[in-house]
């Protein structure tokens, strides 16, 4: 399983371990985060959205996520999966609000 191990030295970010032989200094170095670099699927919960012609729709979805930068995934946000799910929900509602019901059915992709 491809993983990135984020190492802190005395409580401060030090480096990301690469695959292969790595040497850590006990007590001084600590593996703080382990980030999976594989693609994962996250279920976007069902929610309601209103189209531009004021029709309420119930929508849900699946979000595919792959971490490209383990440093930002560890230190950039508290819970990256939750943040991305919230962003996807907001974006779906916003985009559906811009189009009419007829166009939604034509462009389901």
N, C-alpha and C positions, 0 to 999 in steps of 0.2 A: 504494500500500500504506500503510494508516494505521500510523504509527510514532510512538513517543515517544522523543525524544532527551534523555537525562539529562546535564546539564552540571555539571561540577565547576569551581569557581574556586579555583585554587591548592590542589588536592587535597581540597577540601571541597564537599559538595553545594551547588549554587547555585540551579538551576531546571530545569524541564522545558520544552523548546522546543515551542511551539505551531506548527501549520501556518502557513505564510506567511513573510514576511520576518523574519529574526532576525539580530542582530548579535552576534558573538563577538569578544572581544579576544584576538588571537593570543598565544600563550605562557601567558597567565594563565588563559584559559578552555579547557577540554578536554571533548570529548564522551566520556564514560566508558562509558555503556551505551546501546544501541539496543534498545528493546523493541517487538516487533510487537504491535499491538492487535487483530489478526484472531484469530478462533477457530481453534484447531488441534486435531487429533485425535492422541491418544497411545495406543499399544497397551499395555495392561496385560498383562504376561507371564503365561503359564500357571502356576498354583500349585495346591497342594492345600489343602483346607479340610475340617474335620470338623463334621458336623451334630450337633444335640443328641442324636440317637439313635446316635451313634458310627459314622456311615457316612462314609467318606472320598470326597470329590468332587474332581474336577479342574476348575478354573474359570479363565476368562480374561475379558477385556473390553476395551472401548474407552472412553477418557476424553476428554471435550471440554473444552478449557481456553481461557479468554479472560482476558487481563490487564486488570484495571480500574484498578489503581494502579501505575504504572510505578516510583514511588519505592520502594514495598514490595517489588516484584518484583526490584529492583536491589539494595537494601540489607537487606531483611528476611531473606533466605535465600541461601545460596551458589548453589544450583542449583534454581530454582523447579519446573521440570518433573520432576526426580528426586524432590523432596520431595512433590509432589502425587501422583506415581505410588505412592510408598511409603505415603502416607496412604490412597489408594484401595485398595491391596492389604490393608492392615491392617483397614480398615473392612469390606471384603468378607468376610474370614475371620471377623471378629467377628460380623457379622450372620448369616452362615450357621451359626455355632456356636449361635445362639439358637433356630433353628427345626429342625424334623424334615425328613427326606427327602421325605415326602409333600407337605409345605407348600412345599418348594423347587420341586417340579415344578409345583405349582399357581400359584406366584407367580414365574415366571421373569423377569418384567419388573422 
